[in-house]
Amino acid sequence: MLLLCYCGTARRGEPVFAPVPLADQEIARGEVVYMNYCHKCHPGGEAGLGPAINDKPLPGFMIKLQVRNGLGVMPAFKEEVIPDEELDDMVAYLKALRKAKEEE
Ligand code: HEC
């Protein structure tokens, strides 16, 4: 499922790298972002001060909207704090968390 966003064009003559490790890197980077900013209220995606976010099919754009704007007790995280590409990585991480939870 995580490979769905692999729409980059592979140019001829260049070595083609396996997409799986690349996706893993994205998730690994996203995990760092998550640990820094989200984990304390949504520990491991479970409910804490905030609700669980690993148990519902929230689309990526909804997660981003929530992060950028905040809601209630949840603070907003602007681009200066979490740049767009880090937010993308974090969404990939959250989707991986959710998938792991579904397979439990
Ligand atoms: C200070 C604690 C806190 C931090 C830090 C925090 N959240 Fe939240 N989060 C909350 C609370 C509280 C809510 C519920 C808001 C409401 O509905 O009033 C929430 C709601 C959410 C929701 C919506 C869940 C739903 O059921 O619709 C998402 C998605 C979410 N947070 C993601 C994140 C992400 C990603 C981060 C890190 C960038 C983060 N949160 C950081 C407290 C926090």
Residues whose N, C-alpha, C, O or C-beta is under 5 A from the ligand:
A	BS01	HEC	Y37 C38 C41 L49 G50 P51 A52 I53 I63 Q66 V67 L71 G72 V73 M74 P75 F77
